[in-house]
């Protein structure tokens, strides 16, 4: 629209890859534009008078209703003609059809706490399993794949689990979270040693009651060390 064109920077868009975890699977939040077959990542144009991060949070909220999600900027996408086919039936002077760069953000959240909502541009907004993606528009599959790779790589440098697990959890539950994100099994002993070395866990004196086996120990996250590691990375340097 003309109003949006006057308010927006036509050359810069933002796309958000929001991963959701629910104890058993990894999902991604997608929207489907009206009158289009393909799905897309929640995205939009940056306004002329806003910072990049502010734009990402605004767009995510407007398109999906998702708030208070920790977004990570991970890459810029700018292949020539990346949007041409999608708008091929529109006039060549359409401002959406001109070349624009897309700045990618990703996040990991508890999808049970996000109630997707449909905006004026879309007729659907849903969580989709990362292994069963519908067809995505433009280069959004490439953006998604890059975000998933960054999420997995990020596990080596920053903690995950806060707000994804119950306040008190077992080591196997934490390991299962990592295995679902990485999509592979992990060695139990190695995982325990690595997590203990990070210093982000508090071992409680209580155990998980019930079950035939020995009751497993319960842990909580040490919020102060966890948040410092989230900000500055784990204290392991070359």
Backbone torsions as a table, in degrees:
resi	resn	phi	psi	omega
1	UNK	NA	159.9	-178.2
2	UNK	-63.2	-40.0	-178.8
3	UNK	-60.5	-47.2	179.9
4	UNK	-64.2	-35.8	-179.9
5	UNK	-64.2	-39.7	179.8
6	UNK	-69.7	-30.1	-176.5
7	UNK	-86.5	-27.5	-170.2
8	UNK	-97.6	160.3	167.3
9	UNK	-89.6	107.5	-173.2
10	UNK	-63.2	-16.6	-173.3
11	UNK	-96.7	-5.1	-176.4
12	UNK	-130.6	124.3	173.9
13	UNK	-120.9	168.6	179.5
14	UNK	-129.2	133.0	175.9
15	UNK	-122.3	133.8	-175.6
16	UNK	-111.7	124.6	175.9
17	UNK	-104.5	101.0	-176.2
18	UNK	-103.5	111.0	178.1
19	UNK	-89.5	142.0	178.5
20	UNK	-123.0	141.7	-178.9
21	UNK	-122.4	138.4	-179.6
22	UNK	-136.8	34.9	179.7
23	UNK	81.4	-16.6	-177.3
24	UNK	-136.2	-13.7	-177.9
25	UNK	-154.6	162.7	177.2
26	UNK	-110.4	129.8	-178.0
27	UNK	-125.2	167.9	176.5
28	UNK	-133.0	143.5	-177.1
29	UNK	-87.7	120.3	-177.6
30	UNK	-125.7	155.1	175.5
31	UNK	-124.0	153.1	177.5
32	UNK	-120.3	118.2	-179.6
33	UNK	-67.8	148.9	176.0
34	UNK	-60.7	141.9	177.0
35	UNK	64.1	18.8	177.5
36	UNK	-125.2	144.5	178.9
37	UNK	-78.2	-40.4	-174.2
38	UNK	-76.9	157.0	172.7
39	UNK	-96.4	170.3	179.0
40	UNK	-147.6	162.7	169.4
41	UNK	-72.7	149.1	175.2
42	UNK	-62.3	121.9	-177.4
43	UNK	-152.3	176.1	179.3
44	UNK	178.2	-179.6	-177.8
45	UNK	-92.0	147.8	176.5
46	UNK	-76.4	137.5	175.9
47	UNK	-78.8	154.2	-176.1
48	UNK	-65.0	-24.9	-172.9
49	UNK	-112.7	25.6	-179.3
50	UNK	-130.4	152.6	175.2
51	UNK	-72.2	156.8	-177.8
52	UNK	-56.4	-51.3	-177.1
53	UNK	-62.2	-40.5	178.2
54	UNK	-61.4	-39.6	178.0
55	UNK	-62.7	-41.4	180.0
56	UNK	-62.0	-45.6	179.9
57	UNK	-67.0	-39.3	178.3
58	UNK	-62.6	-48.0	-177.5
59	UNK	-62.2	-43.9	-179.9
60	UNK	-62.0	-42.4	178.8
61	UNK	-65.3	-46.7	-177.9
62	UNK	-63.6	-42.6	-173.7
63	UNK	-80.2	-30.0	-170.0
64	UNK	-130.3	-15.9	-175.0
65	UNK	83.3	0.8	-177.9
66	UNK	-79.3	126.5	-179.2
67	UNK	-124.1	162.6	172.3
68	UNK	52.8	46.7	177.0
69	UNK	-112.2	133.1	-177.2
70	UNK	-77.7	104.4	-177.4
71	UNK	-93.5	140.8	177.1
72	UNK	-117.0	123.2	174.7
73	UNK	-75.8	130.2	-172.6
74	UNK	-127.1	-25.8	-179.9
75	UNK	-169.8	157.4	173.3
76	UNK	-108.8	135.6	-178.8
77	UNK	-114.4	126.3	-173.4
78	UNK	-152.1	35.2	177.7
79	UNK	-60.8	146.0	175.8
80	UNK	-65.0	141.3	177.5
81	UNK	62.5	24.5	-178.2
82	UNK	-67.3	-21.6	-177.3
83	UNK	-114.6	1.1	-171.0
84	UNK	-64.6	-48.7	-176.9
85	UNK	-62.4	-36.0	-177.0
86	UNK	-64.7	-32.6	-178.7
87	UNK	-108.4	26.0	-170.6
88	UNK	-64.8	-24.5	-179.0
89	UNK	-86.8	-0.1	-179.9
90	UNK	-97.2	159.3	178.6
91	UNK	-59.6	150.7	-176.7
92	UNK	-66.0	-21.1	-179.3
93	UNK	-89.5	3.5	176.0
94	UNK	-58.9	131.4	-173.4
95	UNK	-66.7	-28.2	176.4
96	UNK	-68.0	-22.8	-174.9
97	UNK	-84.5	-12.3	178.9
98	UNK	-73.6	162.3	-177.7
99	UNK	-65.2	134.0	173.5
100	UNK	-143.6	151.0	176.9
101	UNK	-92.7	145.2	176.5
102	UNK	-116.7	129.1	178.6
103	UNK	-98.6	122.1	-175.3
104	UNK	-91.5	136.4	172.8
105	UNK	-124.6	144.5	173.2
106	UNK	-130.2	160.1	179.5
107	UNK	-150.5	157.3	173.9
108	UNK	-125.0	125.8	-174.6
109	UNK	-142.4	168.3	173.4
110	UNK	-83.1	108.9	-171.0
111	UNK	-73.3	-13.1	174.6
112	UNK	-66.6	-20.5	-177.9
113	UNK	-96.9	0.5	179.5
114	UNK	-112.5	118.0	178.5
115	UNK	-98.8	101.4	-176.3
116	UNK	-61.7	142.3	177.4
117	UNK	-129.5	151.1	-179.2
118	UNK	-93.0	135.5	177.2
119	UNK	-100.4	-171.3	-175.5
120	UNK	-66.9	-24.3	-175.8
121	UNK	-87.8	-17.1	-169.2
122	UNK	-117.5	159.1	170.3
123	UNK	-114.7	-6.1	175.5
124	UNK	-148.4	146.9	174.6
125	UNK	-144.9	112.5	-170.1
126	UNK	-144.4	156.3	169.7
127	UNK	-82.0	132.1	178.0
128	UNK	-123.7	140.1	176.2
129	UNK	-62.4	136.1	-176.0
130	UNK	-65.0	-18.6	179.1
131	UNK	-92.4	-2.6	-177.4
132	UNK	-134.8	55.5	-176.8
133	UNK	-75.5	140.4	169.6
134	UNK	-74.9	176.0	176.8
135	UNK	-66.9	132.5	-177.8
136	UNK	-106.7	148.7	-178.2
137	UNK	-75.7	159.3	174.3
138	UNK	46.1	-129.7	-179.7
139	UNK	-103.9	27.1	-174.7
140	UNK	-68.3	-25.6	175.3
141	UNK	-67.4	-38.9	177.0
142	UNK	-64.2	-42.8	178.2
143	UNK	-62.7	-44.3	178.8
144	UNK	-60.7	-49.6	-178.1
145	UNK	-60.3	-39.6	178.8
146	UNK	-66.6	-40.2	179.3
147	UNK	-64.3	-41.2	179.8
148	UNK	-64.3	-40.2	176.7
149	UNK	-62.8	-43.0	179.2
150	UNK	-65.6	-39.3	177.4
151	UNK	-59.9	-45.1	-179.1
152	UNK	-67.9	-42.9	177.3
153	UNK	-62.7	-36.6	-177.2
154	UNK	-63.0	-21.7	179.3
155	UNK	-64.1	-21.2	178.3
156	UNK	-76.3	-18.0	-171.4
157	UNK	-118.4	-26.1	-174.9
158	UNK	-136.5	151.6	-178.0
159	UNK	-77.3	154.1	167.3
160	UNK	-133.0	162.4	176.5
161	UNK	129.4	-34.4	179.4
162	UNK	-63.7	130.7	-177.4
163	UNK	73.7	-3.6	176.1
164	UNK	-102.9	-26.7	178.8
165	UNK	-112.1	162.5	173.4
166	UNK	-59.3	164.0	-178.5
167	UNK	-58.0	-39.9	175.4
168	UNK	-110.7	128.7	-175.3
169	UNK	-143.5	164.9	178.2
170	UNK	-98.3	162.5	177.2
171	UNK	-62.3	-41.2	175.9
172	UNK	-60.0	-34.2	178.0
173	UNK	-67.3	-40.6	176.9
174	UNK	-65.9	-41.3	178.8
175	UNK	-62.6	-39.4	179.7
176	UNK	-62.2	-38.7	176.9
177	UNK	-58.8	-48.1	179.9
178	UNK	-63.1	-39.9	-178.7
179	UNK	-66.1	-37.0	179.3
180	UNK	-68.1	-42.0	179.1
181	UNK	-66.6	-43.7	-176.8
182	UNK	-80.2	-18.6	-178.9
183	UNK	60.7	42.3	175.5
184	UNK	-160.9	154.4	177.8
185	UNK	-74.2	151.4	178.8
186	UNK	-121.6	149.4	177.7
187	UNK	-70.7	128.0	-172.8
188	UNK	-62.0	-45.8	-178.8
189	UNK	-64.9	-44.7	178.2
190	UNK	-61.6	-41.6	-179.5
191	UNK	-63.1	-45.8	179.9
192	UNK	-59.0	-45.7	-178.5
193	UNK	-64.0	-42.6	-178.0
194	UNK	-64.3	-46.8	-178.3
195	UNK	-64.7	-39.0	179.4
196	UNK	-65.2	-39.7	-177.9
197	UNK	-65.5	-32.6	-179.1
198	UNK	-63.2	-27.7	178.5
199	UNK	77.1	13.7	-176.3
200	UNK	-91.8	-2.3	-175.3
201	UNK	-110.6	143.2	168.6
202	UNK	-107.7	120.8	176.9
203	UNK	-83.2	124.9	-177.6
204	UNK	-89.1	160.7	179.4
205	UNK	-83.1	-7.9	179.6
206	UNK	-97.9	160.2	178.7
207	UNK	-121.7	165.5	176.7
208	UNK	-76.8	118.5	-177.0
209	UNK	-78.4	155.0	175.7
210	UNK	92.5	164.9	179.3
211	UNK	92.0	155.8	-175.5
212	UNK	-79.0	-28.3	-175.8
213	UNK	-85.2	175.4	176.9
214	UNK	-58.5	131.4	-176.1
215	UNK	-63.1	124.8	-177.2
216	UNK	-74.6	150.5	177.3
217	UNK	-65.5	150.1	176.6
218	UNK	-104.5	148.3	179.9
219	UNK	-130.7	156.8	165.4
220	UNK	-128.3	163.9	174.8
221	UNK	-82.7	140.5	170.5
222	UNK	-80.8	103.0	-169.9
223	UNK	-57.6	-40.7	-176.6
224	UNK	-65.2	-49.2	-179.5
225	UNK	-69.8	-38.3	178.5
226	UNK	-58.8	-50.0	-176.9
227	UNK	-67.5	-33.4	176.2
228	UNK	-66.6	-40.4	178.4
229	UNK	-68.2	-34.3	177.4
230	UNK	-64.3	-37.9	-178.0
231	UNK	-78.6	-44.6	-170.3
232	UNK	-115.3	-1.0	-177.3
233	UNK	85.6	163.9	177.9
234	UNK	-64.6	150.1	-178.1
235	UNK	-80.0	63.1	176.9
236	UNK	-135.2	110.2	-176.9
237	UNK	-122.1	155.5	176.7
238	UNK	-73.4	NA	NA
